[in-house]
Amino acid sequence: MNEVQHVIRPVRVDEWAKVKELRIAGLKDPAAPVAFLETVEQAEGHPDEFWQGRAAGASHGRAARQSVAEAHDGRWVGTVSVLVEEAGTIDFFDQAVERTQGHLAGVFVRPEQRGTGLTEALFAAALEWAWALREPVLERVRLFVHEDNARAGAFYRRYGFEATGTVVPVPGNPAAKELEHALRRPDTA
């Protein structure tokens, strides 16, 4: 594995255009239909205010954090977000959230960067932020992987996420399934 030569950091409020560009790049990836719950057309249809709000919400605070991998030339080459799900709320699969937890979403690394250790570095930054939260304290972080996304599922399991047995239908395509995986907080395992 090559040494990662990127800065991993949270997005900043004023970087909404880069947030948008990287999301659309991810949605154009051939794996997008089994990796994301949004289409290119949906993302491109969002007004600038949507992207500005997304960057603002993911840059600071305790509800979400988007980390990006920035190359030496300033180009963003990867991203992952952590959303904080409060117990008693409803998630984007219309399921009740049983415990306060983190939810990893929006994982994307540009194809030329895959296999370099960049995804691991992004996950490490995302989980460092999640575990550092003190209000609320997160007992676990979960993610969902499409049943046909074997490459992503294999990575998540190698990273330590375990299948929980929870299976939910893909919104808009109930014949397809998303499989929940979770990683327990290190000091509670």
Number of C-alpha atoms within 10 A of each C-alpha: 7 9 8 16 13 19 16 22 17 21 23 17 17 12 15 20 13 16 22 20 15 21 21 18 15 24 23 14 15 9 14 17 16 18 23 19 14 14 15 17 11 10 16 13 10 11 9 13 10 14 20 17 13 20 25 19 18 22 21 15 9 17 15 23 26 28 25 28 25 17 15 10 7 10 13 20 20 27 29 21 24 27 20 21 22 18 13 12 13 13 13 8 11 10 11 13 14 12 14 18 24 28 21 23 18 19 22 24 23 15 11 8 14 13 12 14 14 24 22 15 18 25 21 14 19 26 19 11 17 27 19 11 12 9 7 17 15 20 18 20 24 21 21 23 23 22 17 16 15 12 10 18 21 12 13 21 14 10 14 12 19 17 19 12 9 10 17 18 14 17 15 8 8 10 9 15 18 22 19 20 22 21 21 17 16 9 7 7 8
